[in-house]
Amino acid sequence: MKTLILLRHAKSELPSVSQKDFDRRLNDRGKIDIIKVGVAFNLLGILPDCILCSSSARTRETLDAYLKVSGHKTKIHYLDQLYHASASEILNTVNQYVDQYNCIMVVGHNFGISTLAYKLSSNGAEQMSTSAIHVLQFDNQIEAYKGNLIHSLNRKSI
């Protein structure tokens, strides 16, 4: 069995002409939301073997907040190719690690991460709001429309 955890970064600062999009950080609401969602997710007892995280400031900050809440220590890969990656680019990246790990978490951006959740789920998946987490389970391989969406958490659902 394979498990894929998809985490959309928390709410970030508004874009600014004086700052690169890549460097945008979390705003106050985002910092609070990811802690709430992280606490709720930890109660599920699902621990990733490996985390693939976009290298942007807001995804790193989201992951840092989640890890502080969870206390979980695992292998983390910060990857430039996950920055604003499409669903197929995210899946291609996941497939590079799927033989080594049974439970992978991806911390990324919309629209790629929401689209991936929808395309992998056999029972549909809603668009992911900021700080949302979708957990999909697969019998063997991570394939389109073969995943069972077993958990969906967001700031409004907890």
DAHU-V859142 format. One record per pair of residues at least 12 apart in sequence whose C-alpha atoms are under 6 Angstrom apart, sorted by the first residue. I is the first residue (numbers start at 0). J is the second residue. D is the distance in Angstrom with one decimal. If there is no record, write none. Layout:
[[I J D] [I J D]]
//
This chain:
[[0 137 5.7] [0 138 4.7] [0 139 5.4] [1 101 4.9] [1 102 6.0] [1 136 5.7] [1 137 5.1] [2 102 4.6] [2 135 5.7] [2 136 4.5] [3 102 5.8] [3 103 5.1] [3 104 5.9] [3 134 5.8] [3 135 5.2] [4 104 4.4] [4 133 5.8] [4 134 4.5] [5 104 5.8] [5 105 5.0] [5 132 5.5] [5 133 5.2] [6 106 4.8] [6 131 5.8] [6 132 4.5] [7 106 5.8] [7 107 5.2] [7 108 5.6] [7 129 5.6] [7 130 5.3] [7 131 5.6] [8 58 5.1] [8 61 5.6] [8 107 6.0] [8 129 5.7] [8 130 5.4] [9 29 4.7] [9 33 6.0] [9 61 5.8] [9 129 4.7] [9 130 4.3] [10 25 5.8] [10 29 4.1] [10 129 5.4] [11 24 5.5] [11 25 3.9] [11 26 4.9] [12 24 5.8] [12 25 5.7] [12 26 5.1] [21 55 5.0] [22 56 5.1] [23 57 6.0] [24 56 5.6] [24 57 4.7] [25 57 5.6] [32 154 5.8] [33 130 5.4] [37 65 5.3] [47 102 4.8] [47 103 5.3] [47 104 5.9] [48 102 5.3] [48 103 6.0] [49 73 5.9] [49 74 4.9] [49 75 6.0] [49 103 5.1] [50 75 4.7] [50 103 5.8] [50 104 4.7] [50 105 5.9] [51 76 4.9] [51 105 4.8] [52 77 4.8] [52 78 6.0] [52 105 5.7] [52 106 4.6] [53 77 5.7] [53 78 5.1] [53 79 5.9] [53 81 4.6] [53 82 5.1] [53 107 5.6] [54 77 5.0] [54 78 5.3] [54 79 5.3] [83 108 5.6] [84 111 5.7] [85 111 4.2] [86 111 4.3] [86 114 5.7] [86 115 4.6] [113 126 5.2] [113 127 5.4] [118 143 5.5] [118 144 5.8] [119 143 4.3] [119 144 4.5] [119 146 5.4] [120 144 4.8] [120 146 4.5] [120 147 5.7] [120 148 5.9] [121 144 4.3] [121 145 5.2] [121 146 5.4] [121 147 5.9] [131 152 5.5] [131 153 4.2] [132 151 5.7] [132 152 5.1] [133 150 5.7] [133 151 4.5] [134 148 5.8] [134 149 5.8] [134 150 5.1] [135 147 5.2] [135 148 4.4] [135 149 5.8]]
//
